[in-house]
Amino acid sequence: MTNPARGAKPVFRPSTPEDQAGIAQFLDRVFQIPLTQPVIQPANMHWKYWKPEVAWNGSRSYVLERDGAILAHGAVWPLELLRGGDTISCFGLIDWAADPASAGAGMALTSRMFQLADVVCVVGGSESALRMRRAMGFRPRNRIQVMARPLRPFRQIASQRAWSWKTLARLLRNVAWSSRPLGSPDASWTSMPATPAEAADTISRSASEDHVVFGGTSGLLERLAQCPVVRSALRVVLKDGRPVGYFLLTFAPGQARIAACWLSSSLAADWQELYRLATAEARRDEASNELVTFASTDVQRQALDACGFHARRTEEVLVHDPRHRVPADAHIEFQMIHGDAAFLHDGTPSYLT
């Protein structure tokens, strides 16, 4: 006699708000996380998956199911890439999970999701996740460095639940790191609060056949401003009173993040001024004990190092691009805003320093 559960053909479909509880329970079971975690809170799931979005038509969450039982789940973080005069459809893959008991379900889900856009991007992950992504067809491009600077080392240590003999050494190290001066600030550089449109207006990027950049900045900034699980602060950077760039801070428990930034200069000294301003703004938030960001260019790395940030790990930018829309040697300036690194947290302080 045929088992109907095994005999039924899996169905791929976009999820709906009515699936919220089922998806939360599935992610809870696969990742073994409490249902109280922000990642699967109803408000956060609605914002990520179902809140109407200009950059994506319809649901951004997809399931593979059999007889109503979820076998795999994945979600879209809408992006766009610009190359020459073309706009390349793109998304970041987030909240991907597959039932370990359902062999091939995760691959079947992603093969259908890959048809939704020309290019799919992800960054980093565990060794097992990287092996899975390579099996899915993702290929490494350039690397980014995840960099951090402690802001309040004593509060940082006090907020940690687990203590060990290494705690004192870590505290002393972070005191030294947080005491490192930011250098002499230039009074001609300032920042002020901005709207997403005002910040996006500072950007002047040239996309060519050999130079691919992320577009849709205003929409991304607007999306992050509505996130229910992190606060944010968006500021325009001014040189002699003239807008020349911007930075976006997001605030997770205990940690501030430079989720996005841009400057109309390729000089490390100028980028240092931007990071000084961002660090000063993060320090104004009394709940922030650490500041973290991605560095995807040598200029950014040099400027961050000069501002007392330390490289904590290196991650690969992985791209699924079967149509070869992005040149193989194109450098992708991936920032936190281009995935869930801008807002993902488990509700408790977690630090890189």
Secondary structure, 3 states (H helix, E strand, C coil): CCCHHHHCCCEEEECCHHHHHHHHHHHHHHHCCCCCCHHHCHHHHHHHHHCCECCECCCCEEEEEECCEEEEEEEEEEEEEEECCEEEEEEEEEEEEECCCCCCHHHHHHHHHHHHCCEEEEECCCHHHHHHHHHHCCEEEEEEEEEEEECCHHHHHHCCCCCCCHHHHHHHHHHHHHHCCCCCCCCCEEEEECCHHHHHCCCCCCCCCCCEEECCHHHHHHHHHCCCCCEEEEEEEEECCEEEEEEEEEEECCEEEEEEEEECCCCHHHHHHHHHHHHHHHHCCCCCCEEEEEECCHHHHHHHHHCCCEEEEEEEEEEECCCCCCCCCCCCCCCHHHCHHHCCCCCCCCCCC
